[in-house]
Amino acid sequence: MLACILADPSRRRWGCTVELSIREAKARFTEAAAAAARGERVVVTKHGRPFIELVPVQKTSGMDFEKAAMVRRELGLDGLDIRLPPDFDDPAFSRQVLGLLD
């Protein structure tokens, strides 16, 4: 199992970093991915230089309405009145706006 402490301490740069060559990363990919998912920094090197870094996927939580409201206030769009035509969601209206009418 990969961990922050490697057999060769010279391969650790700082904190919780795991460095692997491309060959090692290929052979131990499952372990490297699990380490990255735990929050460890996993760097794959090519010819001794950092090449790529494995990072966990950031979970999206959807729309942040509070942040959107803050941005609207900062941009002065808070009191903006937007009126859409009643048929704006009609596919024919979209074709008309895009100039795709026959």
VENNOR-V940982 format. One record per backbone hydrogen bond with DSSP energy under -1.0 kcal/mol. CO is the residue of the C=O (numbers start at 1). NH is the residue of the N-H. E is the energy in kcal/mol with one decimal. If there is no record, write none. Layout:
CO/NH/E, CO/NH/E
//
This chain:
8/11/-2.1, 9/12/-1.4, 16/41/-2.7, 18/43/-3.2, 20/45/-3.4, 21/25/-3.0, 22/26/-2.3, 23/27/-2.0, 24/28/-2.3, 28/32/-2.4, 29/33/-3.0, 30/34/-2.1, 31/35/-2.2, 32/36/-2.3, 33/37/-2.4, 34/38/-1.4, 35/40/-2.3, 36/39/-1.5, 41/18/-3.7, 42/54/-2.8, 43/20/-2.7, 44/51/-2.9, 44/52/-1.8, 45/22/-1.1, 46/49/-1.5, 49/46/-2.8, 52/44/-2.9, 63/65/-1.0, 64/68/-2.2, 65/69/-2.3, 66/70/-2.0, 67/71/-2.4, 68/72/-2.4, 69/73/-2.2, 70/74/-2.5, 71/75/-2.2, 72/77/-2.9, 73/76/-1.0, 77/80/-1.1, 85/88/-1.9, 87/90/-1.8, 90/94/-1.7, 91/95/-2.3, 92/96/-2.0, 93/97/-2.7, 94/98/-2.3, 95/100/-3.2
//
